[in-house]
């Protein structure tokens, strides 16, 4: 059996400032969550975006944790992009849940009262969990 797997959780964001709850289960064949990476389709969507994370009802990140602390740009090597957990997080079919909040603002500063026509929405944010059987 493979010693690691990258499991993806997709979160659809439809409008600026939207807050979306997500829930998933980790693959039962892997014992631990080693690390996490958040991928956004455009760098401009990262500032102000927030991510909360719980594993088996145990809080890892509050809902106000900044996505910019959990992601990196194209100049970083793929394996170096991940936020590695210092504590041991159980996988093996664990429930992973939380809240993703978009950092965009629906305000139109140029023309108050006129609805904003946001560019880049809807989009899909992706959370990658690095699952492993290593000790």
N, CA, C and O of each residue as an XYZ file, in Angstrom:
540
protein
N       0.837     -1.177      0.000
C       0.000      0.000      0.000
C       0.890      1.252      0.000
O       1.985      1.245      0.563
N       0.414      2.305     -0.627
C       1.145      3.571     -0.642
C       1.239      4.140      0.772
O       0.369      3.897      1.608
N       2.297      4.895      1.027
C       2.474      5.464      2.364
C       1.851      6.851      2.501
O       1.731      7.367      3.612
N       1.449      7.469      1.366
C       0.823      8.783      1.474
C      -0.184      9.023      0.346
O      -0.162      8.357     -0.689
N      -1.053      9.982      0.580
C      -2.088     10.359     -0.385
C      -2.405     11.834     -0.188
O      -2.344     12.343      0.931
N      -2.740     12.514     -1.266
C      -3.185     13.903     -1.196
C      -4.684     13.921     -1.460
O      -5.126     13.698     -2.587
N      -5.455     14.185     -0.425
C      -6.914     14.211     -0.539
C      -7.379     15.647     -0.722
O      -6.917     16.551     -0.024
N      -8.288     15.852     -1.656
C      -8.743     17.199     -1.998
C     -10.173     17.435     -1.505
O     -11.048     16.582     -1.654
N     -10.387     18.618     -0.912
C     -11.720     19.072     -0.527
C     -11.994     20.331     -1.336
O     -11.214     21.281     -1.281
N     -13.081     20.352     -2.078
C     -13.428     21.496     -2.923
C     -14.535     22.310     -2.275
O     -15.515     21.770     -1.762
N     -14.349     23.642     -2.315
C     -15.337     24.551     -1.725
C     -15.705     25.589     -2.772
O     -14.839     26.322     -3.250
N     -16.968     25.660     -3.131
C     -17.434     26.616     -4.137
C     -17.833     27.926     -3.454
O     -18.664     27.950     -2.546
N     -17.219     29.002     -3.916
C     -17.531     30.351     -3.434
C     -18.242     31.075     -4.577
O     -17.689     31.226     -5.666
N     -19.473     31.520     -4.319
C     -20.290     32.133     -5.364
C     -20.212     33.650     -5.419
O     -20.279     34.239     -6.498
N     -20.069     34.289     -4.257
C     -20.104     35.750     -4.202
C     -19.028     36.299     -3.268
O     -18.579     35.592     -2.366
N     -18.610     37.549     -3.472
C     -17.618     38.158     -2.580
C     -18.109     38.171     -1.133
O     -19.265     38.498     -0.864
N     -17.229     37.815     -0.216
C     -17.561     37.835      1.207
C     -18.354     36.632      1.695
O     -18.663     36.537      2.882
N     -18.687     35.716      0.797
C     -19.496     34.557      1.172
C     -18.755     33.664      2.161
O     -17.538     33.500      2.068
N     -19.490     33.089      3.106
C     -18.957     32.171      4.095
C     -19.636     30.816      3.886
O     -20.863     30.723      3.924
N     -18.836     29.764      3.665
C     -19.364     28.447      3.318
C     -18.851     27.400      4.295
O     -17.648     27.315      4.545
N     -19.754     26.609      4.844
C     -19.360     25.487      5.697
C     -19.025     24.300      4.795
O     -19.668     24.092      3.766
N     -18.027     23.535      5.186
C     -17.660     22.334      4.446
C     -17.483     21.180      5.413
O     -17.242     21.384      6.603
N     -17.604     19.962      4.894
C     -17.433     18.763      5.698
C     -16.992     17.628      4.771
O     -17.481     17.506      3.648
N     -16.069     16.804      5.253
C     -15.572     15.667      4.480
C     -15.054     14.613      5.448
O     -14.918     14.861      6.646
N     -14.768     13.437      4.909
C     -14.142     12.383      5.693
C     -12.813     12.029      5.059
O     -12.687     11.970      3.836
N     -11.824     11.794      5.904
C     -10.520     11.396      5.377
C     -10.568      9.935      4.926
O     -11.404      9.157      5.386
N      -9.675      9.587      4.038
C      -9.563      8.220      3.536
C      -9.243      7.288      4.705
O      -8.326      7.556      5.483
N      -9.990      6.207      4.826
C      -9.827      5.263      5.940
C      -8.521      4.488      5.896
O      -8.109      3.918      6.906
N      -7.863      4.457      4.743
C      -6.641      3.666      4.604
C      -5.386      4.406      5.080
O      -4.291      3.844      5.042
N      -5.531      5.653      5.523
C      -4.376      6.442      5.955
C      -4.571      6.883      7.398
O      -5.653      7.330      7.781
N      -3.524      6.755      8.187
C      -3.622      6.936      9.638
C      -3.597      8.395     10.099
O      -4.273      8.743     11.068
N      -2.827      9.254      9.421
C      -2.607     10.599      9.937
C      -2.734     11.670      8.862
O      -2.524     11.416      7.675
N      -3.083     12.876      9.308
C      -3.035     14.059      8.448
C      -1.717     14.739      8.764
O      -1.532     15.284      9.852
N      -0.814     14.705      7.819
C       0.526     15.258      8.032
C       0.552     16.774      7.820
O       1.196     17.505      8.571
N      -0.163     17.234      6.781
C      -0.065     18.639      6.406
C      -1.295     19.066      5.607
O      -2.152     18.252      5.264
N      -1.354     20.371      5.322
C      -2.483     20.959      4.615
C      -1.982     22.070      3.708
O      -1.006     22.751      4.022
N      -2.658     22.246      2.578
C      -2.364     23.336      1.650
C      -3.693     23.844      1.106
O      -4.571     23.047      0.775
N      -3.849     25.168      1.010
C      -5.055     25.763      0.439
C      -4.692     26.391     -0.900
O      -3.771     27.203     -0.989
N      -5.422     26.006     -1.932
C      -5.182     26.508     -3.281
C      -6.350     27.392     -3.712
O      -7.513     26.997     -3.623
N      -6.020     28.587     -4.175
C      -7.018     29.523     -4.689
C      -6.725     29.734     -6.175
O      -5.559     29.718     -6.571
N      -7.750     29.931     -7.008
C      -7.504     30.063     -8.447
C      -6.742     31.323     -8.848
O      -6.109     31.350     -9.904
N      -6.794     32.368     -8.018
C      -6.072     33.611     -8.303
C      -5.498     34.160     -7.006
O      -6.134     34.083     -5.955
N      -4.286     34.719     -7.087
C      -3.638     35.282     -5.896
C      -4.448     36.409     -5.270
O      -4.398     36.590     -4.053
N      -5.189     37.167     -6.062
C      -5.945     38.303     -5.540
C      -7.085     37.867     -4.611
O      -7.643     38.696     -3.893
N      -7.435     36.580     -4.619
C      -8.504     36.065     -3.766
C      -8.003     35.673     -2.373
O      -8.805     35.418     -1.475
N      -6.691     35.624     -2.193
C      -6.114     35.172     -0.925
C      -6.248     36.211      0.201
O      -6.692     35.852      1.291
N      -5.882     37.487     -0.019
C      -5.959     38.447      1.089
C      -7.378     38.565      1.662
O      -8.348     38.761      0.930
N      -7.468     38.441      2.961
C      -8.744     38.572      3.648
C      -9.547     37.293      3.738
O     -10.495     37.225      4.520
N      -9.197     36.265      2.958
C      -9.926     34.999      3.023
C      -9.544     34.262      4.305
O      -8.403     34.333      4.761
N     -10.518     33.557      4.874
C     -10.341     32.887      6.162
C     -10.722     31.414      6.058
O     -11.570     31.036      5.249
N     -10.082     30.585      6.890
C     -10.392     29.160      6.901
C     -10.403     28.642      8.332
O      -9.457     28.855      9.090
N     -11.473     27.966      8.686
C     -11.563     27.272      9.966
C     -11.450     25.782      9.708
O     -11.868     25.301      8.656
N     -10.883     25.041     10.665
C     -10.692     23.602     10.484
C     -10.858     22.875     11.808
O     -10.269     23.251     12.822
N     -11.678     21.818     11.779
C     -11.825     20.899     12.905
C     -11.620     19.487     12.387
O     -12.056     19.148     11.287
N     -10.949     18.664     13.192
C     -10.784     17.250     12.873
C     -11.390     16.478     14.031
O     -10.957     16.614     15.175
N     -12.401     15.664     13.726
C     -13.137     14.918     14.761
C     -13.596     15.837     15.891
O     -13.435     15.524     17.071
N     -14.164     16.964     15.508
C     -14.722     17.947     16.446
C     -13.672     18.660     17.291
O     -14.023     19.394     18.214
N     -12.408     18.461     16.996
C     -11.329     19.125     17.718
C     -10.797     20.265     16.848
O     -10.372     20.045     15.714
N     -10.825     21.480     17.390
C     -10.421     22.645     16.619
C      -8.919     22.660     16.347
O      -8.100     22.530     17.256
N      -8.584     22.824     15.066
C      -7.195     22.958     14.642
C      -6.927     24.429     14.333
O      -5.934     24.992     14.793
N      -7.820     25.055     13.547
C      -7.766     26.486     13.241
C      -9.135     27.079     13.527
O     -10.159     26.500     13.164
N      -9.151     28.245     14.183
C     -10.407     28.965     14.365
C     -10.913     29.421     12.998
O     -10.145     29.466     12.037
N     -12.198     29.759     12.906
C     -12.787     30.222     11.648
C     -12.158     31.515     11.142
O     -12.424     31.924     10.011
N     -11.337     32.162     11.948
C     -10.722     33.433     11.551
C      -9.253     33.279     11.144
O      -8.520     34.266     11.090
N      -8.819     32.042     10.858
C      -7.431     31.801     10.446
C      -7.252     32.254      8.998
O      -8.026     31.863      8.125
N      -6.238     33.073      8.742
C      -6.029     33.630      7.409
C      -5.471     32.591      6.435
O      -4.510     31.881      6.733
N      -6.104     32.526      5.268
C      -5.667     31.593      4.226
C      -4.236     31.891      3.791
O      -3.502     30.969      3.436
N      -3.827     33.147      3.811
C      -2.466     33.498      3.376
C      -1.395     32.799      4.214
O      -0.248     32.689      3.781
N      -1.755     32.330      5.399
C      -0.820     31.600      6.249
C      -0.765     30.110      5.883
O       0.071     29.376      6.410
N      -1.649     29.661      4.983
C      -1.759     28.252      4.634
C      -1.553     27.992      3.149
O      -1.853     26.901      2.664
N      -1.049     28.970      2.432
C      -0.859     28.837      0.995
C       0.460     29.477      0.593
O       1.100     30.159      1.394
N       0.862     29.254     -0.649
C       2.101     29.857     -1.153
C       1.988     29.995     -2.665
O       1.075     29.449     -3.284
N       2.916     30.724     -3.245
C       2.884     30.999     -4.674
C       3.553     29.925     -5.507
O       4.005     28.904     -4.988
N       3.610     30.172     -6.814
C       4.176     29.218     -7.766
C       5.684     29.049     -7.617
O       6.238     28.048     -8.073
N       6.352     30.004     -6.991
C       7.799     29.949     -6.848
C       8.257     28.944     -5.790
O       9.457     28.702     -5.660
N       7.339     28.362     -5.041
C       7.678     27.411     -3.978
C       7.548     25.983     -4.514
O       6.584     25.670     -5.212
N       8.497     25.131     -4.194
C       8.464     23.730     -4.629
C       7.206     23.042     -4.088
O       6.775     23.344     -2.975
N       6.615     22.128     -4.855
C       5.348     21.502     -4.457
C       5.321     20.938     -3.037
O       4.376     21.216     -2.298
N       6.317     20.162     -2.631
C       6.283     19.582     -1.283
C       6.524     20.621     -0.190
O       6.186     20.377      0.969
N       7.094     21.758     -0.530
C       7.358     22.805      0.453
C       6.148     23.722      0.649
O       6.165     24.575      1.537
N       5.114     23.562     -0.151
C       3.931     24.426     -0.061
C       3.066     24.120      1.160
O       2.298     24.972      1.606
N       3.186     22.938      1.687
C       2.266     22.479      2.723
C       2.589     23.034      4.111
O       3.753     23.188      4.481
N       1.527     23.330      4.873
C       1.636     23.690      6.281
C       1.667     22.360      7.036
O       0.669     21.639      7.060
N       2.799     22.032      7.648
C       2.969     20.752      8.332
C       2.509     20.892      9.781
O       2.912     21.813     10.491
N       1.665     19.965     10.200
C       1.159     19.977     11.580
C       2.209     19.406     12.526
O       2.773     18.344     12.266
N       2.465     20.101     13.605
C       3.413     19.603     14.599
C       2.785     18.498     15.446
O       3.469     17.557     15.848
N       1.493     18.613     15.716
C       0.807     17.586     16.482
C       0.308     16.501     15.542
O       0.217     16.715     14.333
N      -0.009     15.361     16.081
C      -0.493     14.230     15.290
C      -2.012     14.343     15.162
O      -2.735     14.327     16.159
N      -2.481     14.458     13.921
C      -3.917     14.511     13.650
C      -4.341     13.182     13.034
O      -3.772     12.741     12.035
N      -5.328     12.560     13.628
C      -5.791     11.260     13.144
C      -6.561     11.419     11.838
O      -7.346     12.354     11.680
N      -6.332     10.502     10.909
C      -7.094     10.450      9.657
C      -8.033      9.250      9.785
O      -9.003      9.319     10.540
N      -7.777      8.172      9.081
C      -8.517      6.913      9.218
C     -10.029      7.106      9.304
O     -10.676      6.583     10.211
N     -10.589      7.859      8.355
C     -12.035      8.087      8.330
C     -12.496      9.210      9.237
O     -13.681      9.283      9.563
N     -11.600     10.083      9.651
C     -11.957     11.207     10.527
C     -12.840     12.214      9.795
O     -12.764     12.363      8.575
N     -13.663     12.888     10.557
C     -14.482     13.963     10.010
C     -13.666     15.248     10.012
O     -13.117     15.648     11.039
N     -13.592     15.884      8.855
C     -12.904     17.160      8.690
C     -13.970     18.165      8.309
O     -14.704     17.962      7.342
N     -14.060     19.257      9.070
C     -15.089     20.258      8.789
C     -14.589     21.647      9.152
O     -13.585     21.802      9.847
N     -15.299     22.642      8.673
C     -14.940     24.006      8.991
C     -15.714     24.998      8.172
O     -16.780     24.698      7.633
N     -15.154     26.201      8.085
C     -15.790     27.293      7.360
C     -14.735     28.012      6.532
O     -13.641     28.308      7.012
N     -15.084     28.285      5.284
C     -14.248     29.076      4.380
C     -14.989     30.375      4.136
O     -16.157     30.368      3.748
N     -14.300     31.507      4.366
C     -14.891     32.820      4.149
C     -14.066     33.565      3.118
O     -12.855     33.727      3.271
N     -14.732     34.015      2.066
C     -14.072     34.753      0.997
C     -13.663     36.127      1.496
O     -14.395     36.762      2.256
N     -12.497     36.585      1.070
C     -11.981     37.876      1.506
C     -12.438     39.046      0.668
O     -12.124     40.194      0.982
N     -13.178     38.773     -0.396
C     -13.663     39.847     -1.266
C     -14.699     40.708     -0.594
O     -15.302     40.314      0.404
N     -14.900     41.870     -1.136
C     -15.911     42.766     -0.591
C     -16.931     43.101     -1.672
O     -16.546     43.430     -2.794
N     -18.212     43.027     -1.363
C     -19.245     43.317     -2.355
C     -19.521     44.815     -2.521
O     -20.444     45.196     -3.240
N     -18.728     45.664     -1.861
C     -18.976     47.105     -1.922
C     -18.483     47.702     -3.233
O     -17.461     47.279     -3.775
N     -19.218     48.688     -3.738
C     -18.829     49.413     -4.938
C     -18.470     50.825     -4.501
O     -19.356     51.667     -4.350
N     -17.194     51.097     -4.296
C     -16.745     52.392     -3.776
C     -16.990     53.527     -4.765
O     -17.203     54.668     -4.353
N     -16.963     53.232     -6.066
C     -17.143     54.268     -7.088
C     -18.594     54.728     -7.212
O     -18.863     55.904     -7.458
N     -19.522     53.792     -7.041
C     -20.934     54.098     -7.232
C     -21.761     53.447     -6.127
O     -22.341     52.383     -6.348
N     -21.832     54.059     -4.937
C     -22.589     53.467     -3.828
C     -24.041     53.197     -4.229
O     -24.681     54.004     -4.903
N     -24.528     52.058     -3.800
C     -25.904     51.678     -4.109
C     -26.050     50.881     -5.393
O     -27.096     50.279     -5.633
N     -25.012     50.871     -6.223
C     -25.042     50.111     -7.473
C     -24.430     48.742     -7.207
O     -23.320     48.655     -6.682
N     -25.142     47.667     -7.564
C     -24.598     46.329     -7.315
C     -23.254     46.121     -8.003
O     -23.025     46.593     -9.117
N     -22.387     45.415     -7.326
C     -21.064     45.105     -7.853
C     -21.186     43.946     -8.838
O     -21.938     42.998     -8.609
N     -20.451     44.034     -9.914
C     -20.350     42.925    -10.856
C     -18.975     42.292    -10.643
O     -18.031     42.605    -11.368
N     -18.855     41.404     -9.654
C     -17.542     40.850     -9.317
C     -16.975     39.980    -10.418
O     -17.695     39.219    -11.064
N     -15.670     40.103    -10.623
C     -14.978     39.266    -11.590
C     -14.347     38.094    -10.846
O     -13.866     38.241     -9.722
N     -14.355     36.952    -11.477
C     -13.732     35.776    -10.879
C     -14.666     34.947    -10.022
O     -14.233     33.951     -9.442
N     -15.922     35.319     -9.923
C     -16.899     34.559     -9.142
C     -17.896     33.924    -10.095
O     -18.246     34.527    -11.110
N     -18.355     32.737     -9.793
C     -17.946     31.870     -8.689
C     -16.563     31.265     -8.959
O     -16.070     31.273    -10.087
N     -15.956     30.740     -7.889
C     -14.688     30.037     -8.018
C     -14.667     28.873     -7.043
O     -15.550     28.735     -6.197
N     -13.650     28.042     -7.176
C     -13.514     26.879     -6.321
C     -12.194     26.944     -5.563
O     -11.122     26.941     -6.167
N     -12.278     27.003     -4.243
C     -11.087     26.905     -3.396
C     -10.865     25.418     -3.125
O     -11.820     24.647     -3.036
N      -9.606     25.025     -2.996
C      -9.296     23.614     -2.761
C      -8.403     23.483     -1.535
O      -7.408     24.193     -1.389
N      -8.779     22.569     -0.670
C      -7.963     22.229      0.493
C      -7.352     20.866      0.196
O      -8.066     19.903     -0.084
N      -6.027     20.794      0.259
C      -5.333     19.526      0.052
C      -4.850     19.021      1.412
O      -4.114     19.713      2.114
N      -5.267     17.825      1.769
C      -4.799     17.170      2.989
C      -3.743     16.146      2.594
O      -3.981     15.306      1.726
N      -2.591     16.216      3.224
C      -1.513     15.254      2.987
C      -1.685     14.148      4.021
O      -1.349     14.320      5.193
N      -2.215     13.007      3.570
C      -2.462     11.872      4.450
C      -1.284     10.907      4.378
O      -0.668     10.746      3.325
N      -0.980     10.273      5.495
C       0.184      9.381      5.529
C      -0.028      8.210      6.492
O      -0.857      8.273      7.400
N       0.728      7.163      6.273
C       0.782      6.021      7.210
C       2.111      5.993      7.938
O       2.367      5.088      8.732
N       2.960      6.980      7.673
C       4.261      7.041      8.335
C       4.080      7.319      9.821
O       3.098      7.936     10.234
N       5.023      6.865     10.604
C       4.953      7.078     12.058
C       5.539      8.400     12.439
O       5.564      8.746     13.620
